[in-house]
Amino acid sequence: MALMQTLALVAAALLGALAFPLAARSSTAVLSDNTPAPDFVLKSTDGRNLRLSEYRGDVVVLSFWASWCGSCRAALAELNSIAAGTSADRPVVLGVSLDGDAGRASSFAQSLGLKFPTLVDAHQAVGRLYDVETLPLTLLVDRDGVVRGTWAAAPAPQAELTQALQEIGQ
Amino acid sequence: MMRQPPDSARRLRWLAWASMLLVAGGTLVAGRAGAEDPAQQTRVVDQDVQDLKKQLIDLNRDLFKLEEEILYPASTQVAVFLSVNVGTFFALDSVTIKLDDKEVANYLYTEREVQALHRGGVQKLYLGNLKAGKHELVAFFTGKGPHELDYRRGATLSFEKAVGAKYVELRISDREASLQPEFVVRQWD
């Protein structure tokens, strides 16, 4: 009986040890503010390869979207107005399409007249890196590559985004 | 007879001492800051901060080297480097490396990275471990070739991994006679 109890305790301890990394992961989600934005490189619809870390020194607004996502359209239109601004210190806007098909992403971007690069995450590897669970997902990354704001499931409210940009000196 | 501690253990001990020294240095800086006039204090603190920064960079470099030594010991280490010599006939987009038919690296190059390679930079594309014996490395290069045409080429190297570290270089160069790019895989002795 004592042996059974010991075995049960060892099994419970092992299960706990195995479950711990998952628990730790959820408590330190990549998307939480003030954490470094994971670096990635993706091909854009115009054929260039763009790496996030090469934008250090610039404020970056990163937006994950897909052509089948209804509210992404509004989010992208809003970001387009930021990208089309004439201010010299306007942020860099990067869109990441999770469509998995460069052709579809490109035609969707063209139909919206996007004035910022559309990156194609064909295998959703970057989507997984950023724990994208809902679309659209917008992130504000400061000049040091640190996430300073996230907006999920709906377009980032213009006022909130403007205020966040002002707070980081943009 | 006393056993000598392994190299990595000695290094770790040394790093622990260095960290303690850094902390002690920081305490000293704080102590000195309170003793002199403000202008001099600022200069002294600034100098001390610069010294500490330098020590931190050195410490970080040593940690990096130590990590590499532990994860990739010389007996099993294999490293693949990429260089570009002129490269006017080929605009590099990506490189994929297969070792013994298993994909181990896939790298997409940005414009800035390609420029750095053209200026003479050498990139460490892959670092890993391999058992001693015969192995095969296949590298696939994709990009734009002459006349802006999509270009994909492969280069293969069969090599014997001995006890020491193995270094392999992938080199992209121009073959002037045929106006075509050339992809060479060679071992460093």
Contacts between the chains, C-beta under 8 A, distances in Angstrom:
chain1	res1	chain2	res2	distance
A	41	B	108	4.7
A	41	B	110	6.5
A	42	B	108	7.5
A	43	B	108	6.6
A	48	B	110	7.5
A	48	B	111	6.6
A	49	B	93	6.9
A	49	B	94	7.7
A	49	B	108	4.5
A	49	B	109	6.0
A	49	B	110	4.9
A	49	B	111	7.6
A	50	B	110	6.4
A	51	B	110	4.9
A	51	B	113	7.7
A	54	B	110	6.0
A	54	B	112	5.9
